């Protein structure tokens, strides 16, 4: 360990002993006769005494709730049995988002930090245009109005309501309205292909689907009424669906939807409430569902991940209070802008910022329009304190000609934190952030977690410094380890923890309250088990390749350990591409393989698609363009591969299962030893040339 170099130290916490985390530790010490003093002490306590930690969090930073619990969780239960947490407690997502718990009696609510007159959220269009403000009073009233309309239409606990919509105040209100009733919310972004949306909706069978009537992105407007008709046609036979509800994307200017089948306007839908704006909340058991999100698997349909309401709310308290100190910052000094679409898990993060009393800026559109400084000017003008972006955004600013340096472009004196997620943040980007990009006082909070857990596995805190690379530490309550990736794994196979410092497959070895309840449409739980617990016995396998620094405790993320594609932070599965090929090119293409390429020199992942042509069929420029167009249509333009090449052979196992990981490693610049389980391992030699793909580019082969 002595010769392991310590990365450059970039940022130090200004007041570790003034944080809520430190105060939390002192209260734990008083009650439990412990001697916690550092973040490392607190983390060890949180994973080795889980029930005590989460119970203390519930007591010190309570939720609005009713009922009581006899135990936090059964710590002797197997992780893969998904034991219940806080049985006997009932909560409501919308209630905890729109109000604050009474400190004397958390079963009652107050408007503390969320007074009627305060601005709760600000909506901004691409380029910082069409700014709209919404106070807490208006947000509560509009939520009540829509909630009561839903109730009048027969929507009740457990029903699903979906949106295909932008990041807007109207979308947020749909989220709060359905969850106020104890129902389940699900969202997709408007730029998704119709097939991709239907692959989600057909599984969850929503009662209503709220759809924006038009969209704006990258300076272009898109009429969404044709997509509404496609959704209606695609959901024929779904008896649960009542209708599509058209939401006017421009206030006061709804589009004519008379030609859209089984569709009504939002104004018509709201009439069902008869102007009833009384706010009511249906409190549901702590472990009941409130949200369905979607994973990008490498095989089959997207997995519909069902999250529980209590775990997500309590985790929000943990991250907002103990990791980021938001709960002790005056509301007027806390403003969160998370750049996201509604189709990504970070949309939930944007919504949850309101729970802690922060103002949320809901941004819709490209952050690069009309120019690279427009988004930064919005950050300045709105007084953003917490900015959520991706490494791709920073890369675009840094590599512009001339470079755009935020601290030289706008006033960032109010900015405290930049949250980075969606893809690996390179060491060069860490140093650019502090050397050129942002003021020295701003903390870079590199986080990793995601859709599957609606939480962070690793991130930052306000008691430890930031070093170049990786994430600062595992998050509280998360027991992260690196397991030997060379072990084949399988049901009942024990994983092998690696020594600190060695790279391996990331696992979580203790249960946590945001473990998803189940997958929708997975009655026997087989898909759920295979996704997280099949590889190693009784531990959660996440699919990232990590190492933990032996001196600093940083968690370094080396990329995905599976075949999930992740260009520019847009995650999707190779199965989505294969489905398009199989359905639309049955006469021309025999097979295909789609992998991500990220070499040591690359700032971003590129997607490479290899096509095996049928005998007698030619690989042509016209075919490549057609493949591109159909993928854009069915999956969305962000899923279009960067490169398409012809291949003479695709590697498979002896039982003819297509094998992606060796190809991904090879095109990313690694030399591998092929497994003996491959039926045609010699074919891998063909793929080594693509490690230098730029030298191979010809007009016929590049998209």
C-alpha positions as CSV (number, residue, x, y, z in Angstrom):
1,X,0.0,0.0,0.0
2,X,2.9,2.3,0.7
3,X,3.8,2.7,-2.9
4,X,0.3,3.4,-4.2
5,X,0.3,7.0,-5.3
6,X,-2.3,9.4,-3.9
7,X,-4.2,11.3,-6.6
8,X,-4.1,15.1,-6.7
9,X,-6.3,16.7,-4.0
10,X,-8.7,19.1,-5.7
11,X,-11.2,20.3,-3.1
12,X,-11.6,20.3,0.7
13,X,-14.9,20.5,2.7
14,X,-15.2,23.9,4.3
15,X,-16.7,22.9,7.6
16,X,-16.9,19.1,8.3
17,X,-18.0,19.5,11.9
18,X,-20.8,21.8,11.0
19,X,-22.5,19.3,8.7
20,X,-25.7,17.4,9.4
21,X,-23.8,14.2,9.0
22,X,-21.5,15.2,12.0
23,X,-24.5,16.2,14.1
24,X,-26.1,12.9,13.2
25,X,-23.0,11.1,14.5
26,X,-23.0,13.0,17.8
27,X,-26.6,12.0,18.4
28,X,-25.8,8.4,17.6
29,X,-22.9,8.5,19.9
30,X,-25.1,9.8,22.7
31,X,-27.8,7.2,22.3
32,X,-25.7,4.1,21.5
33,X,-22.4,4.7,23.3
34,X,-20.4,4.8,20.1
35,X,-17.4,7.0,19.2
36,X,-18.1,7.9,15.6
37,X,-16.1,10.9,14.4
38,X,-15.3,10.6,10.7
39,X,-17.2,9.8,7.6
40,X,-15.4,6.4,7.4
41,X,-16.7,5.7,11.0
42,X,-20.2,6.6,10.0
43,X,-20.1,4.5,6.8
44,X,-18.9,1.5,8.8
45,X,-21.6,2.0,11.3
46,X,-24.2,2.3,8.5
47,X,-23.4,-1.0,6.9
48,X,-22.5,-3.1,10.0
49,X,-25.5,-1.9,12.1
50,X,-27.9,-1.3,9.3
51,X,-31.1,-1.4,11.3
52,X,-29.8,1.1,13.9
53,X,-28.5,3.4,11.2
54,X,-31.7,3.5,9.2
55,X,-33.8,3.7,12.3
56,X,-31.8,6.7,13.5
57,X,-32.2,8.4,10.2
58,X,-36.0,7.8,10.4
59,X,-36.0,9.4,13.8
60,X,-33.7,12.3,13.3
61,X,-34.9,13.2,9.7
62,X,-38.5,11.9,9.7
63,X,-41.0,11.5,6.9
64,X,-44.6,12.5,7.2
65,X,-46.1,9.2,8.2
66,X,-48.7,7.3,10.2
67,X,-48.3,4.0,12.1
68,X,-45.3,2.6,13.8
69,X,-42.8,-0.3,13.3
70,X,-41.5,-3.0,15.6
71,X,-38.3,-3.6,13.6
72,X,-36.5,-1.7,10.9
73,X,-35.6,-4.8,8.9
74,X,-34.8,-8.4,9.6
75,X,-31.0,-8.3,9.4
76,X,-30.8,-12.1,9.3
77,X,-32.9,-12.4,6.1
78,X,-31.1,-13.1,2.9
79,X,-30.6,-10.1,0.6
80,X,-32.2,-11.9,-2.3
81,X,-35.4,-12.5,-0.2
82,X,-35.9,-8.7,-0.3
83,X,-37.1,-8.3,3.3
84,X,-39.6,-5.6,4.3
85,X,-38.5,-2.4,5.9
86,X,-40.4,-0.4,8.5
87,X,-43.4,-2.7,8.4
88,X,-46.4,-0.9,9.9
89,X,-45.5,2.6,8.7
90,X,-47.5,4.3,6.0
91,X,-46.4,7.2,3.8
92,X,-47.3,9.1,0.6
93,X,-44.9,10.3,-2.0
94,X,-46.7,13.5,-3.0
95,X,-47.5,14.5,0.6
96,X,-43.8,14.3,1.5
97,X,-42.9,16.2,-1.6
98,X,-45.4,19.0,-1.2
99,X,-45.3,19.4,2.6
100,X,-42.9,19.1,5.6
101,X,-43.3,16.9,8.7
102,X,-44.3,18.5,11.9
103,X,-41.3,18.2,14.2
104,X,-43.5,17.5,17.3
105,X,-45.8,15.0,15.5
106,X,-44.5,13.6,12.1
107,X,-48.0,12.2,11.4
108,X,-49.0,15.8,10.8
109,X,-47.6,18.1,8.1
110,X,-46.7,21.8,7.9
111,X,-45.7,24.2,5.1
112,X,-42.3,24.8,6.8
113,X,-39.7,25.5,4.0
114,X,-42.6,25.3,1.5
115,X,-44.7,28.3,2.4
116,X,-47.5,29.3,0.0
117,X,-45.6,32.4,-1.3
118,X,-42.3,30.7,-2.0
119,X,-41.5,29.6,-5.6
120,X,-41.3,25.8,-5.7
121,X,-40.2,25.3,-9.2
122,X,-39.2,27.2,-12.3
123,X,-39.7,25.9,-15.9
124,X,-37.3,27.0,-18.6
125,X,-37.3,26.1,-22.3
126,X,-34.2,25.5,-24.5
127,X,-32.0,28.6,-24.4
128,X,-33.5,29.9,-21.2
129,X,-36.7,31.1,-22.8
130,X,-40.3,31.0,-21.7
131,X,-39.6,31.1,-18.0
132,X,-42.5,30.1,-15.8
133,X,-42.7,30.2,-12.0
134,X,-44.9,28.0,-9.8
135,X,-45.3,28.7,-6.1
136,X,-45.9,26.0,-3.5
137,X,-49.5,27.2,-3.2
138,X,-50.1,26.8,-6.9
139,X,-48.3,23.5,-7.1
140,X,-50.4,22.1,-4.3
141,X,-53.7,23.4,-5.8
142,X,-52.9,22.1,-9.3
143,X,-51.9,18.8,-7.9
144,X,-55.2,18.6,-5.9
145,X,-57.2,19.6,-9.0
146,X,-55.7,16.9,-11.2
147,X,-55.8,14.3,-8.4
148,X,-59.5,14.9,-7.8
149,X,-60.1,14.6,-11.6
150,X,-58.3,11.2,-11.6
151,X,-60.3,10.1,-8.6
152,X,-63.5,11.0,-10.3
153,X,-62.4,8.9,-13.3
154,X,-62.0,5.9,-11.1
155,X,-58.2,6.0,-10.6
156,X,-57.2,4.4,-7.3
157,X,-54.4,2.8,-5.4
158,X,-52.2,0.6,-7.5
159,X,-53.4,2.0,-10.9
160,X,-50.7,3.0,-13.3
161,X,-50.6,6.4,-15.0
162,X,-47.9,7.1,-17.6
163,X,-46.6,10.2,-19.3
164,X,-44.8,10.8,-22.6
165,X,-43.7,14.3,-21.9
166,X,-41.0,16.9,-21.3
167,X,-39.4,18.0,-18.0
168,X,-42.1,20.6,-17.2
169,X,-44.4,21.8,-14.4
170,X,-47.3,19.9,-16.0
171,X,-45.5,16.6,-16.0
172,X,-44.5,17.1,-12.3
173,X,-48.1,17.7,-11.4
174,X,-49.1,14.4,-13.1
175,X,-46.4,12.7,-11.0
176,X,-47.7,14.2,-7.8
177,X,-51.4,13.7,-8.7
178,X,-51.2,9.9,-9.3
179,X,-49.0,9.3,-6.3
180,X,-51.2,11.3,-4.0
181,X,-53.9,8.6,-4.7
182,X,-51.4,5.8,-3.9
183,X,-51.1,5.0,-7.6
184,X,-48.0,4.3,-9.7
185,X,-46.3,6.8,-12.0
186,X,-44.1,6.0,-15.1
187,X,-42.5,8.4,-17.6
188,X,-41.0,8.3,-21.0
189,X,-39.4,11.2,-22.9
190,X,-40.9,12.5,-26.1
191,X,-37.8,11.8,-28.2
192,X,-38.1,8.0,-27.7
193,X,-39.2,6.0,-30.7
194,X,-42.8,4.8,-30.6
195,X,-41.8,1.1,-30.5
196,X,-39.6,1.8,-27.4
197,X,-42.4,3.5,-25.6
198,X,-44.9,0.8,-26.5
199,X,-42.4,-1.9,-25.3
200,X,-42.8,-0.2,-21.9
201,X,-46.5,0.7,-21.9
202,X,-47.7,-2.7,-23.1
203,X,-46.1,-4.3,-20.1
204,X,-47.4,-2.0,-17.4
205,X,-50.9,-1.5,-18.9
206,X,-51.6,2.1,-17.7
207,X,-55.1,3.5,-17.1
208,X,-54.2,6.8,-18.7
209,X,-51.3,8.1,-20.7
210,X,-50.6,11.9,-20.6
211,X,-48.8,13.1,-23.7
212,X,-47.4,16.5,-24.6
213,X,-48.9,17.8,-27.8
214,X,-45.6,19.0,-29.2
215,X,-41.9,19.0,-28.3
216,X,-38.9,21.2,-28.8
217,X,-35.3,20.0,-29.1
218,X,-32.2,21.4,-30.7
219,X,-34.0,24.3,-32.2
220,X,-36.7,22.1,-33.9
221,X,-40.3,21.6,-33.0
222,X,-42.0,18.2,-33.3
223,X,-45.8,17.7,-33.6
224,X,-46.6,14.7,-31.3
225,X,-50.1,14.1,-32.5
226,X,-49.0,11.4,-35.0
227,X,-47.2,9.7,-32.1
228,X,-50.4,9.8,-30.0
229,X,-52.2,7.9,-32.8
230,X,-49.4,5.4,-33.0
231,X,-49.5,4.8,-29.3
232,X,-53.3,4.3,-29.3
233,X,-53.0,1.8,-32.2
234,X,-50.1,0.0,-30.5
235,X,-52.2,-0.4,-27.3
236,X,-55.2,-2.0,-28.9
237,X,-56.2,-4.9,-26.7
238,X,-54.9,-3.3,-23.5
239,X,-58.3,-3.2,-21.7
240,X,-56.9,-1.2,-18.8
241,X,-56.3,1.9,-21.0
242,X,-59.1,4.4,-20.8
243,X,-57.6,7.0,-23.1
244,X,-54.7,9.4,-24.0
245,X,-54.8,12.8,-22.4
246,X,-53.2,15.6,-24.5
247,X,-51.2,18.1,-22.5
248,X,-50.6,21.6,-24.1
249,X,-46.9,22.1,-24.1
250,X,-47.5,25.9,-24.5
251,X,-49.7,27.3,-21.8
252,X,-53.1,28.5,-23.1
253,X,-52.4,27.2,-26.7
254,X,-53.5,23.5,-26.9
255,X,-53.2,21.8,-30.2
256,X,-56.3,20.5,-31.9
257,X,-56.5,16.7,-31.2
258,X,-59.8,16.0,-32.8
259,X,-58.1,13.7,-35.3
260,X,-56.4,11.7,-32.5
261,X,-58.2,8.5,-31.6
262,X,-59.2,7.8,-28.0
263,X,-57.8,11.2,-26.9
264,X,-59.1,14.0,-24.8
265,X,-57.6,17.3,-23.8
266,X,-56.3,18.1,-20.3
267,X,-58.9,20.8,-19.9
268,X,-61.7,18.3,-20.6
269,X,-60.1,15.8,-18.1
270,X,-59.9,18.4,-15.4
271,X,-63.6,19.1,-15.7
272,X,-64.2,15.8,-13.9
273,X,-63.0,17.3,-10.7
274,X,-65.8,19.9,-10.7
275,X,-63.2,22.5,-9.5
276,X,-62.5,20.5,-6.4
277,X,-59.0,21.7,-5.2
278,X,-59.0,20.0,-1.8
279,X,-55.7,18.3,-1.3
280,X,-56.0,14.7,-0.1
281,X,-53.3,12.0,0.3
282,X,-53.7,8.2,0.5
283,X,-50.9,6.9,2.7
284,X,-49.8,3.5,1.7
285,X,-47.5,0.9,3.3
286,X,-43.8,1.9,3.4
287,X,-42.9,-0.9,0.9
288,X,-45.7,-0.4,-1.6
289,X,-45.0,0.6,-5.2
290,X,-45.2,4.2,-6.5
291,X,-42.9,4.3,-9.5
292,X,-42.0,2.1,-12.5
293,X,-38.7,2.8,-14.3
294,X,-37.0,0.8,-17.1
295,X,-33.6,-0.9,-17.5
296,X,-31.6,-1.4,-20.6
297,X,-30.9,-5.1,-20.7
298,X,-28.9,-6.9,-23.3
299,X,-31.7,-9.4,-24.0
300,X,-35.4,-9.2,-24.4
301,X,-37.8,-6.5,-23.6
302,X,-37.0,-3.6,-21.2
303,X,-37.3,-4.7,-17.6
304,X,-40.0,-2.8,-15.7
305,X,-38.4,-2.0,-12.3
306,X,-40.9,-1.3,-9.5
307,X,-39.7,1.0,-6.7
308,X,-41.1,1.3,-3.2
309,X,-42.3,4.6,-1.9
310,X,-40.8,4.5,1.6
311,X,-37.3,3.4,0.6
312,X,-37.0,6.2,-2.0
313,X,-38.3,8.9,0.3
314,X,-36.0,7.8,3.2
315,X,-33.0,7.6,0.9
316,X,-33.8,11.1,-0.3
317,X,-33.6,12.3,3.3
318,X,-30.2,10.5,3.6
319,X,-28.7,11.9,0.5
320,X,-30.2,15.4,0.9
321,X,-29.3,15.7,4.6
322,X,-26.3,13.6,5.4
323,X,-24.5,13.7,2.1
324,X,-25.4,17.2,0.9
325,X,-26.6,19.2,3.9
326,X,-29.6,20.6,1.9
327,X,-32.0,20.4,4.9
328,X,-30.1,23.0,6.9
329,X,-29.7,25.5,4.0
330,X,-32.5,28.1,3.8
331,X,-34.9,27.4,0.9
332,X,-34.2,30.7,-0.7
333,X,-30.5,29.7,-0.9
334,X,-31.1,26.3,-2.4
335,X,-31.8,25.9,-6.2
336,X,-31.4,22.6,-8.1
337,X,-31.1,22.3,-11.8
338,X,-30.7,18.7,-13.0
339,X,-30.4,18.4,-16.7
340,X,-32.4,15.3,-17.6
341,X,-35.3,14.0,-19.7
342,X,-38.2,12.3,-18.1
343,X,-37.0,9.0,-19.5
344,X,-34.0,8.8,-17.2
345,X,-33.8,8.0,-13.5
346,X,-32.3,11.5,-12.8
347,X,-35.8,12.9,-13.5
348,X,-36.7,11.4,-10.1
349,X,-33.7,13.2,-8.6
350,X,-35.0,16.5,-10.0
351,X,-38.4,15.9,-8.4
352,X,-36.9,14.8,-5.1
353,X,-35.1,18.0,-4.7
354,X,-38.4,19.6,-3.9
355,X,-38.9,17.2,-1.0
356,X,-36.0,18.9,0.9
357,X,-37.5,22.3,0.2
358,X,-35.2,23.3,-2.6
359,X,-36.4,25.2,-5.7
360,X,-36.2,23.0,-8.8
361,X,-35.4,24.4,-12.2
362,X,-37.1,22.1,-14.8
363,X,-35.2,22.5,-18.1
364,X,-36.6,21.2,-21.4
365,X,-34.4,21.0,-24.5
366,X,-30.8,20.9,-25.6
367,X,-28.2,22.5,-23.2
368,X,-26.3,23.7,-26.3
369,X,-28.9,25.9,-28.0
370,X,-28.8,28.5,-29.2
371,X,-25.1,28.5,-28.2
372,X,-22.8,26.9,-25.7
373,X,-23.2,29.7,-23.2
374,X,-27.0,29.9,-23.1
375,X,-27.4,27.1,-20.5
376,X,-24.7,28.7,-18.3
377,X,-26.5,32.0,-18.4
378,X,-29.6,30.3,-17.2
379,X,-27.6,28.8,-14.3
380,X,-26.4,32.3,-13.4
381,X,-29.7,34.0,-13.8
382,X,-31.6,31.4,-11.7
383,X,-29.0,31.4,-9.0
384,X,-28.5,27.7,-9.2
385,X,-26.7,26.2,-6.3
386,X,-26.7,22.5,-7.3
387,X,-26.2,21.7,-11.0
388,X,-26.6,18.2,-12.4
389,X,-25.0,17.5,-15.7
390,X,-23.1,14.8,-17.6
391,X,-19.4,14.5,-18.4
392,X,-20.4,14.9,-22.0
393,X,-21.7,18.4,-21.3
394,X,-18.4,19.3,-19.7
395,X,-16.4,17.7,-22.6
396,X,-18.4,19.7,-25.1
397,X,-17.5,23.0,-23.4
398,X,-13.8,22.0,-22.9
399,X,-13.3,21.0,-26.5
400,X,-15.2,23.8,-28.2
401,X,-13.1,26.2,-30.3
402,X,-12.5,28.4,-28.5
403,X,-13.2,26.5,-25.2
404,X,-16.1,27.7,-23.1
405,X,-14.9,28.2,-19.5
406,X,-17.9,28.6,-17.2
407,X,-16.1,30.6,-14.5
408,X,-14.9,33.1,-17.1
409,X,-18.3,33.2,-18.8
410,X,-20.9,33.8,-16.1
411,X,-21.2,34.6,-12.4
412,X,-21.1,31.2,-10.5
413,X,-20.7,32.7,-7.0
414,X,-23.9,30.9,-5.8
415,X,-23.0,27.5,-7.2
416,X,-22.0,25.1,-4.5
417,X,-22.0,21.7,-6.2
418,X,-21.9,20.2,-9.7
419,X,-23.3,16.6,-9.8
420,X,-21.9,14.5,-12.6
421,X,-23.4,11.2,-13.6
422,X,-24.5,9.1,-16.6
423,X,-21.0,8.0,-17.7
424,X,-17.4,7.8,-16.4
425,X,-15.9,11.2,-15.5
426,X,-12.3,11.1,-16.7
427,X,-9.4,12.2,-14.6
428,X,-8.6,14.9,-17.2
429,X,-12.2,16.2,-16.7
430,X,-11.6,16.4,-13.0
431,X,-8.6,18.5,-13.5
432,X,-10.2,20.7,-16.2
433,X,-13.0,21.3,-13.8
434,X,-10.8,22.9,-11.2
435,X,-7.9,24.2,-13.3
436,X,-10.0,26.0,-16.0
437,X,-13.7,25.3,-15.7
438,X,-15.3,26.2,-12.4
439,X,-14.5,28.3,-9.3
440,X,-12.4,26.6,-6.6
441,X,-15.2,26.6,-4.0
442,X,-17.5,24.4,-6.1
443,X,-17.6,20.7,-5.2
444,X,-17.6,18.2,-8.0
445,X,-20.0,15.5,-6.8
446,X,-19.4,12.5,-9.1
447,X,-22.1,9.9,-8.4
448,X,-22.9,6.4,-9.5
449,X,-26.0,4.3,-8.9
450,X,-28.9,4.4,-11.1
451,X,-32.2,3.1,-12.4
452,X,-32.1,-0.2,-10.7
453,X,-31.8,1.2,-7.1
454,X,-33.2,4.7,-7.4
455,X,-30.3,5.8,-5.3
456,X,-26.5,6.2,-5.3
457,X,-24.0,3.4,-4.5
458,X,-21.1,5.8,-4.5
459,X,-20.8,9.6,-4.4
460,X,-19.5,12.5,-2.4
461,X,-20.1,14.0,1.0
462,X,-19.1,17.2,2.9
463,X,-16.6,15.6,5.3
464,X,-14.1,14.2,2.8
465,X,-11.9,15.8,0.2
466,X,-12.3,15.4,-3.6
467,X,-9.3,13.8,-5.4
468,X,-8.8,13.4,-9.1
469,X,-10.8,10.5,-10.5
470,X,-13.6,8.2,-9.4
471,X,-16.2,8.9,-6.7
472,X,-15.3,10.1,-3.2
473,X,-16.7,7.1,-1.3
474,X,-19.4,4.5,-1.0
475,X,-22.7,6.0,0.1
476,X,-24.1,5.5,3.6
477,X,-25.8,2.2,4.0
478,X,-24.2,0.7,0.9
479,X,-21.7,-2.1,1.5
480,X,-19.7,-2.0,-1.8
481,X,-17.0,-4.5,-2.7
482,X,-15.1,-5.6,-5.8
483,X,-15.5,-9.3,-6.6
484,X,-13.2,-11.5,-8.8
485,X,-14.7,-11.2,-12.2
486,X,-13.0,-14.3,-13.5
487,X,-15.2,-16.5,-11.4
488,X,-18.0,-17.9,-13.7
489,X,-20.7,-17.4,-11.0
490,X,-24.1,-19.0,-11.0
491,X,-26.9,-19.9,-8.5
492,X,-25.3,-20.7,-5.1
493,X,-21.8,-19.7,-6.2
494,X,-20.0,-17.7,-3.6
495,X,-18.2,-14.7,-4.9
496,X,-14.6,-13.9,-4.0
497,X,-13.9,-10.4,-2.5
498,X,-10.7,-8.9,-3.9
499,X,-8.2,-7.0,-1.8
500,X,-8.7,-3.2,-1.6
501,X,-7.0,-1.7,-4.7
502,X,-7.7,-4.6,-7.1
503,X,-10.2,-4.1,-9.9
504,X,-13.3,-6.4,-10.0
505,X,-17.0,-6.6,-10.5
506,X,-19.0,-4.2,-8.2
507,X,-21.3,-5.9,-5.8
508,X,-23.4,-4.8,-2.8
509,X,-23.3,-7.3,0.0
510,X,-25.9,-5.8,2.4
511,X,-29.6,-5.1,1.8
512,X,-30.8,-1.5,1.4
513,X,-34.3,0.0,1.5
514,X,-34.4,1.1,-2.2
515,X,-34.0,-2.4,-3.5
516,X,-36.7,-2.6,-6.1
517,X,-39.8,-4.5,-5.0
518,X,-40.0,-6.6,-8.2
519,X,-40.2,-6.4,-12.0
520,X,-43.7,-5.7,-13.4
521,X,-44.9,-8.6,-15.4
522,X,-42.5,-11.0,-13.7
523,X,-44.9,-13.1,-11.6
524,X,-42.4,-15.7,-10.4
525,X,-39.6,-13.2,-9.9
526,X,-37.2,-15.1,-12.2
527,X,-36.2,-12.0,-14.2
528,X,-35.6,-10.1,-11.0
529,X,-33.4,-12.8,-9.5
530,X,-31.4,-13.2,-12.7
531,X,-30.8,-9.5,-13.0
532,X,-29.2,-9.0,-9.6
533,X,-28.6,-12.2,-7.7
534,X,-27.8,-15.0,-10.2
535,X,-24.1,-14.3,-10.6
536,X,-23.0,-14.5,-7.0
537,X,-24.9,-16.0,-4.0
538,X,-26.9,-13.5,-1.9
539,X,-25.2,-10.4,-3.1
540,X,-26.4,-7.7,-5.6
541,X,-24.3,-7.7,-8.7
542,X,-24.5,-4.3,-10.4
543,X,-22.5,-4.7,-13.6
544,X,-19.8,-2.1,-13.1
545,X,-16.1,-2.7,-13.1
546,X,-14.5,-0.9,-10.1
547,X,-11.5,-0.6,-7.8
548,X,-11.3,1.1,-4.4
549,X,-8.2,3.2,-3.6
550,X,-6.4,1.8,-0.5
551,X,-5.5,5.3,0.8
552,X,-8.2,7.7,-0.2
553,X,-11.2,5.3,-0.3
554,X,-12.2,6.6,-3.7
555,X,-14.2,4.2,-5.8
556,X,-12.9,4.2,-9.4
557,X,-15.4,3.3,-12.1
558,X,-13.7,1.5,-15.0
559,X,-16.8,1.0,-17.2
560,X,-19.6,-1.5,-17.6
561,X,-19.0,-5.1,-17.0
562,X,-21.9,-6.2,-19.2
563,X,-23.2,-5.3,-22.7
564,X,-25.3,-2.3,-21.8
565,X,-24.5,0.5,-24.2
566,X,-23.8,4.0,-22.8
567,X,-22.9,6.6,-25.4
568,X,-23.0,10.1,-23.8
569,X,-24.8,8.7,-20.8
570,X,-27.8,7.5,-22.8
571,X,-28.1,3.9,-21.7
572,X,-29.8,1.3,-23.8
573,X,-29.5,-2.4,-24.5
574,X,-28.1,-4.1,-27.5
575,X,-31.3,-6.1,-27.6
576,X,-33.2,-3.0,-28.8
577,X,-30.9,-2.8,-31.8
578,X,-31.2,-6.5,-32.5
579,X,-34.9,-6.3,-32.4
580,X,-34.9,-3.6,-35.1
581,X,-32.6,-5.6,-37.3
582,X,-34.5,-8.9,-36.8
583,X,-37.9,-7.3,-37.6
584,X,-37.0,-5.0,-40.5
585,X,-34.1,-6.6,-42.3
586,X,-35.1,-10.3,-42.3
587,X,-34.2,-10.7,-46.0
588,X,-30.8,-8.9,-46.0
589,X,-29.1,-9.5,-42.7
590,X,-28.5,-12.9,-41.1
591,X,-27.2,-11.7,-37.7
592,X,-25.7,-8.7,-35.9
593,X,-23.6,-7.8,-32.9
594,X,-23.7,-4.4,-31.2
595,X,-21.0,-3.3,-28.7
596,X,-19.7,-0.2,-27.0
597,X,-16.2,1.0,-27.6
598,X,-14.3,3.1,-25.0
599,X,-10.5,3.1,-25.3
600,X,-8.2,4.7,-22.8
601,X,-8.0,7.8,-25.0
602,X,-11.7,8.2,-25.4
603,X,-13.8,10.7,-23.5
604,X,-17.0,9.0,-24.5
605,X,-18.3,5.6,-25.5
606,X,-19.1,4.9,-29.2
607,X,-21.5,2.3,-30.4
608,X,-20.3,-0.1,-33.1
609,X,-22.7,-2.3,-35.0
610,X,-21.5,-5.3,-37.0
611,X,-23.7,-6.9,-39.7
612,X,-23.5,-10.5,-40.9
613,X,-25.1,-10.4,-44.4
614,X,-27.2,-13.3,-45.8
615,X,-25.6,-15.2,-48.6
616,X,-25.9,-13.3,-51.9
617,X,-26.8,-10.0,-50.1
618,X,-24.4,-7.0,-50.4
619,X,-23.4,-4.6,-47.7
620,X,-23.9,-1.1,-49.2
621,X,-24.0,2.5,-48.2
622,X,-27.8,2.5,-48.9
623,X,-28.3,-0.4,-46.5
624,X,-26.3,1.4,-43.8
625,X,-28.5,4.5,-44.2
626,X,-31.7,2.4,-44.0
627,X,-30.5,0.7,-40.8
628,X,-29.8,4.1,-39.4
629,X,-33.2,5.5,-40.3
630,X,-35.1,2.5,-38.9
631,X,-33.1,2.5,-35.6
632,X,-33.8,6.2,-35.2
633,X,-37.5,5.7,-35.9
634,X,-38.0,2.7,-33.6
635,X,-35.5,3.4,-30.8
636,X,-34.8,7.2,-31.0
637,X,-32.0,9.1,-32.7
638,X,-29.8,8.8,-29.7
639,X,-29.6,5.1,-30.1
640,X,-28.1,5.2,-33.6
641,X,-24.7,3.5,-33.7
642,X,-21.7,5.7,-34.6
643,X,-20.2,3.1,-36.9
644,X,-21.7,0.2,-38.9
645,X,-19.4,-2.4,-40.4
646,X,-19.8,-5.8,-42.2
647,X,-18.5,-8.8,-40.4
648,X,-17.7,-12.3,-41.7
649,X,-18.6,-14.1,-38.4
650,X,-20.1,-13.4,-35.0
651,X,-18.7,-15.1,-31.9
652,X,-21.1,-17.5,-30.2
653,X,-20.9,-20.1,-27.4
654,X,-21.2,-23.8,-28.1
655,X,-25.0,-23.5,-27.5
656,X,-25.0,-20.6,-30.1
657,X,-25.5,-17.8,-27.7
658,X,-24.1,-14.5,-29.1
659,X,-21.2,-13.2,-27.0
660,X,-20.6,-9.5,-26.8
661,X,-18.1,-8.9,-24.0
662,X,-15.0,-10.2,-25.8
663,X,-15.8,-8.0,-28.9
664,X,-16.4,-5.0,-26.6
665,X,-13.0,-5.6,-24.9
666,X,-11.1,-6.1,-28.2
667,X,-12.5,-3.0,-29.9
668,X,-11.7,-1.0,-26.7
669,X,-8.0,-1.8,-27.1
670,X,-7.6,-4.9,-24.9
671,X,-5.9,-8.2,-25.9
672,X,-7.9,-11.1,-24.5
673,X,-7.6,-14.8,-24.1
674,X,-10.7,-16.3,-25.7
675,X,-12.8,-18.6,-23.5
676,X,-13.0,-22.3,-24.4
677,X,-16.8,-22.0,-24.2
678,X,-16.7,-20.1,-27.6
679,X,-17.6,-22.2,-30.6
680,X,-15.6,-20.0,-33.0
681,X,-13.0,-18.2,-31.0
682,X,-10.7,-17.6,-34.0
683,X,-13.3,-15.2,-35.4
684,X,-12.3,-12.7,-32.7
685,X,-9.1,-11.9,-34.6
686,X,-11.2,-10.0,-37.1
687,X,-12.3,-7.5,-34.5
688,X,-8.9,-6.3,-33.4
689,X,-8.5,-4.0,-36.3
690,X,-11.4,-1.9,-35.0
691,X,-9.4,-0.8,-32.0
692,X,-8.1,1.8,-34.4
693,X,-11.4,2.4,-36.1
694,X,-10.4,5.8,-37.4
695,X,-7.9,4.2,-39.8
696,X,-10.6,2.0,-41.3
697,X,-13.2,4.6,-42.1
698,X,-14.6,4.5,-45.6
699,X,-17.8,6.2,-46.8
700,X,-19.5,2.9,-47.1
701,X,-18.9,1.9,-43.5
702,X,-19.5,5.0,-41.3
703,X,-22.9,6.2,-40.3
